[in-house]
Amino acid sequence: MSEQEIAGRLTIWPAVSMMMIQVGAFTSMMLAARICQYIGRKAFFAIAFTLALFSTAFVFRYLDEPNDIWWMLPIMGFCQLSVFAGYAIYFPELFPTRLRSTGTSFCYNVGRFVAAGGPFLLGLLTSEVYKGISSPAWMAEPMRPAGITMCAAFLLGLAVLPFLPETKGRPLPED
């Protein structure tokens, strides 16, 4: 394989991967509102965080062949990004009218601020914590166990969930 062919593959597969994640995300976001309405916000988040944890760990552990991208990444995108549709429903229901926009924006942006450290942590896990591990064979690629370790963020979401209010069927808070 020539250098030009390798460069072309290095360009196309990340784009295909992102597109497959977005296919799953689109599908899940269309369903999330209905699911939240039917089972409630907290139950939705419990299911969504659990599915996101397992699907992400599964992809980091088992994605081996380029053909796996076509089915694994839409599933992961579906599970991971459904959470954001739930946020769009849940956050506005937590705040009174005068604070609704500010409160919702605050929640979204604090999450982004905290998540900004994710790439640094993933790099640290990949380059320091998991480097040089060769057994089992799948851990020889440090990105795999590092990605699985990052799934702890979903466990944090599950741990906080019991302390949050359920807003299904309740009127929006007013001033």
N, C-alpha and C positions, 0 to 999 in steps of 0.2 A: 504494500500500500504506500502510495506516495505521500509526501508531506502535505501536499495540497488536499488530497483526499482526507487525511487525518484532520486537517484544519476545518474542512467542510463538515465533517462529522461532529467535531467539537462545537461547531456553531449550531447545527440543526438539532441535536438531541436535547440540549437544555431548553430550546424553544418548544419542541414537541412536549417535553415533560411539563413545562408550565401550562401549555394549552390543555393537557389532559387533567391537570389539577383543577383548572378553571371549569372544565366540563363538569366535573364532580361538584365543584362549588356552586355552580349555577343551579344544578339539579337540587342540591340540598337546601339552598336558600329559598327556592320555590316551595319546598315542602315544610320548612321550619315554622313558618307562621301558622300553618294548619295544625302542626303537631303541638306547638305551644298552646294554641287555643283549645285543643282537645285534652291534653294531659296536664297542662299547667307548666309554668316557667321552670320551677325547680326540678321537676321530673325530667323535663326536656334537657336541662343542662346536665343533669346526672347521666343521662343516656349519651348525650353529645360528648361530654368530656371522656367518658369511658370508651366510646367508639373511637374518638380521636387518639387516645392513648394507644389502644390496641392496633389500630390501622397504621399509625406512624411507626410504632415498634416493628410491626410486620414488614413494612416496606424497607426500613433500614436493615432488617435482618435478612430478608429473602429476595430482594430485587437483585437479580443476577444477570439477566439477559435483556437486551433492548426490547424484545417483545413484551416483557413484563410491564413496561411503561404504559402500554395500552389498556391494561386492566387494573393494575395496582394503584397507579397515581389518581385515576378518577375516584376510586374508592377512598383513598386518603384525603383527596380534596373535598369529597362529600362529607366525610366525618370531621375533618378539621375546621372547615369554614362554615359549617352550619351554625357553629357557636356564634359567629358574628351576626347572623340573621336573628338569633335569639337575643343578642344584646340590643339590637335595634328595637325590639319589642319591649324588652324588660326595663332598660335604663329609663326611658321616659315615664314609665309607670311608677318609678320610685320617688319622683320629685314633684313638689307643688308647681302650679302653673308659672309663678314668677321665677322659679329656678330651673324649670324643666330643660331648657336649652343649655344653660350653663352646666347643670349637673350631668346631663348626658355627654356633653363635650368633654367635661372633666374626666369622666370615667373612661371614655375612649382614649383620651390623650395620655392619661397616667399609664394606662396599659401599654401604649406605644413607647412611652419613655422607659418603662421597666424592660420592655422587650428589646430595646436598643442594645442592651448588654448581651443578648442572646448570641449574636455572631461571635463576639469576643469569647464567651464561655464555650461555645462549640469549638472554636479554634484552640482554646486552651485544653479542652478535653482531648481533642484530636492530636495535638502536637506534644502534649506533656503526659497526660494521664494514661492514655491508651496506646501510646507509641511503643513499638517493640513487643507487643503481645502477639504471640503466634498460635496460641492454643486456647480455645478451639479455632479451627481454620478461619471461620467467618470473622473472627476478631482481629485477624491479621491486617485488615483494612480499618484503621483507627476511627474513621468517620462513622462506621456502623455502630459500635458500642457508644460512641459519643452522641449520636443521634438518638439512640434508645434512652440514654441517660437524660437527655433534654426533655423526654416525655414526662419527667417529674413535674413539669409545669401543669400538666393536666391533673396530676394528683393533688397539687395545691388547690386547683379549682374545686375538686371534689371535697377537699377538707373544709373549705370555706362555705360551701353550699348550705350546710345545715343551719348556719347562722343568718342566712338571708331571708327576707320576707317573701312569701308567695303573693303575687299580685293578680293572679287569675281570678276573674269574677268580682274584683273589688273596684270601686270607683277610683278615678284618678284623684290623687291628693290635691286639694285646693288650698288657697291661702287662708 
